[in-house]
Amino acid sequence: MLNSILNGTSSSIELTSIMICIVCSVVLGLIVAFTYRSTGKYSKNFLITLTMLPLLVEAVIIMVNGNLGTSVAILGAFSLVKFRSIPGTSKEILCVFFAMTIGLACGMGHVFFAGIITLIGCFLIIVLSKINLFEFNGEVKQLKIIMPENLDYTDVFNDIFKKYTKKVDLDKVKTTNMGSLFELTYRVTLKPRANEKKFIDDLRIRNGNLKIVLSQILDDKDL
């Protein structure tokens, strides 16, 4: 049942077997794309990528099929694609590897195994996205504060943070406006029923009414 449906080299594989692998890779890629779509925000281009990636990986694996020279050339090509790619969120990277795994299995002829992996993986992605198993206890947001360079940012907001937040982490500090201003990026966990407007108003008094941004953290790349 888990045996490969492909036998021989790429030059002697039957057309029927290749078509089965192609159809399976496209169908399973669509399943992964729709699973990603159902678990949060998405873009049309990324869904197209998830759909096409298993097919392309499957085609590459069929063409290589034991040829060492071709394998080295493909490895170099994949390396170029890697360095020209824009880093994504952790879920996007997961789905890309998921789609590549499906394409690899289909390219080796293990279509039944690819189907099992797809169903189990998509089921886990949907379930883990819906339940609160890994949810952080508290409302975590990103806070960006612009402040003059003459203020000591290390403890200037401590009393305000103690009043409105359960936890504060300073993730990044950078200078702006020719070094005359600091931009501080925090990850803050607000207390239950904390008034965000009053929180921001108190911060504005302390930083001289300069720019403050309090936003949702969508994923790892936000910080």
DASULCOR-V650032 format. One record per helix or strand of 3 or more residues. SS is the DSSP state (H for helix, E for strand). FROM is the first residue (numbers start at 1). TO is the last residue. Records with the same first field share a line. If there is no record, write none. Layout:
BEGIN
SS->FROM-TO, FROM-TO
END
This chain:
BEGIN
H->15-37, 44-64, 68-83, 90-107, 111-130, 158-164, 196-206, 220-222
E->139-148, 165-176, 181-190, 212-216
END
